[in-house]
Every structure is written in C-alpha cells, then in structure tokens.
Amino acid sequence: MKIIDAHAHLWLWQDTVVDGQHNYQLPDGRAMFFGNEVQMLPPFMTDNRNSAETMLANMNYAQVSAAVITQEFIDGLQNDYLEYVARRWADRFFVFGMCEYRKSGFLVDAQYLIRRGFKGIKIPAARLISPHVAQGYSEVQPIPSRIYINAPEFMQMYSLMEQRGVMLAVELADGTVQLDEMEDIIRAFPKLKIIIGHFGMVTRQDWMEQIKLAHHPNVYIESGGITWLFNDEYYPFPSAVKAIREAADEVGMEKLMWGSDYPRTITAITYRQSFDWIQKTDLLSQQEKELFLCENARSLFGFDHLVDLPYVKNMSE
C-alpha cells in the first residue's frame, strides 16, 4: 500500500507575529511560541530548518510516497520556499499558497499566487477570530472581533479559484462557530474543491458538524493533527480510530484523508507511527485503509506517478 500525507508543513525560517506575540525559532528545534518555549521540531533538527530534504528523508524511511504541504500564520508566509519545493519535487509534493487575510487587499496576492502556479490556497480561518485578527491594524484603525470568510473580498477570491481550478484548504474554529460562513461558500461555489483540516477539530464539541460538510460533493476532510488532538490518549490512539470510523459511517470513507501535521507531531511519535496505527486497526477494512491513506488524496491532488519505496531494514533489527 502506498501512503500520501494530506497535511504537512515546511519552512526554512520561523519568525512571525501572531496575536501581537513574536513567535521565533530557538536552538535545537525549539521555538518561542505565544510566550512559551516549546519543542517545535525534533531535537535532531539543530539548525531549525524544516526543509523538504529532511522531510523527504523521513518520507522515504516511513515509505510515504507524497505529501501535501499546507501553511499556517504561526509559521509565517512560506510561499517563496513552497513554490521552489513544488517545482523541484513535483512528483512528491503538492503545495498550498497563503495570503495575509488579516489585511484588506489580499485578493491581489491570491491572483499573484495563482499566476505563480499554486494549485491550492489555504485559509487558517480559526485565526481570523479575535484576538487573532489584530495583525495589520494600527491604533487609529478599529480592530474587528472577527474577519468573516464569506466577506466580499473572500468571495471574489473563491470565484477566481473556482474558475482556475484552484483548491481551497481551510481550518475552522472549533465546532459550529464558522459553519454558516462555510455553508455560504459551498453553496455559492459548487465546483470549488474544499478540504477541511484537522478532522473538524475532532476532540472538540460539535466536531461532527464540520465532518458533515463533506456531504457536499465538493468537500473533503483531512486528519492533519489528529494524533496531537488525541495526544493525552497517546499511541495507538484507539479513540482516533473510532472517530475515523464514525466519520466514515457519516460521509463515506471516500471523503476522508490521512494527514500527519508533520513536523510538530513527530516530536512525540515517529513519522511512521503517525499512520501505522491506522494500518493495524481492525475497525477499518483493507479497502477503507487504502482509501484513507492514499487513494482519496491521490485522486484529489493529482499524484499520477507515486514513487515505490521499498522497506529498508533497520540496523537494530
């Protein structure tokens, strides 16, 4: 069985401001994150470069054929590097561009991203609710309590994306907070392919309401960060398996995809462990595992030529 990771991150440098707080990298894979020192990367990444080369080494070792690279405000805009990654390793990576939605005028940036060849655009929608929207506003400008993702400039962007066949990836606030906005978008642009991230924030109240969006023909769900959300339970994440089973029973396994949220999640587990618990469960059939771990993402993101990665024996075996 080939494997595709539908949610991962890459960057060469982390240095950004979110909620008025400076997030930046520290030595040995650590970072200052909202005022706390955290292990952002595995400690062997001593230069703090979360590069494509390092991820490819992890992918090759874990036998992951391809990965979808998304973005988040907490890492800063990574468009320049990801454009290079997509061109350099077109058979291994699908990348999402991202705009600075916390300032008006981002439609021009979206148009530029599409001209540069980005086939997907990401919105970290949960961070467009107060206090996240404070970026880009001065003392003389009122700071809104939230930025609505169905506001006119966003809708113009979706229209352009639908026309150009560019996908939308979005991570929503917990539960139903942004559900009405999302429903407006889905109804207005039925040909726009939409991927909902973090498995609907599965450990939060009303998470299944986000999953139900996949009843729409153009909406899909990926599980990036699911091991983080079930971190208290830890490997092999039996409740996460049950949640996947519940979601599949609701919308069909053909609408669901595995994602790792690499590299943050592999500070707690290995990259292979971020998916092998799915391979080992008996709650999913072999066909369902193949759909979830590969085939749905292969079809959606157009990975036509997946590499074969034979197992390499560990020296300690």
Secondary structure, DSSP 8 states (H G I E B T S, - for coil): ---EEEEE--BS--EEEETTEEEEE-GGGEEEETTEEEE-S-TT-TT--B-HHHHHHHHHHHT--EEEE---GGG---HHHHHHHHHHTTTTEEE-EE--TTSTTHHHHHHHHHHTT-SEEEE-GGGGBTTGGGTT--TTS---SB--TTSHHHHHHHHHHHHHT-EEEE---STTTTHHHHHHHHHH-TTS-EEE-GGGTTTSTTHHHHHGGGGSTTEEEE-TTHHHHTTTT-TT-HHHHHHHHHHHHHH-GGGEE----BTGGGGTS-TTHHHHHHHH-SSS-HHHHHIIIIIHHHHHHT--S---------TT-
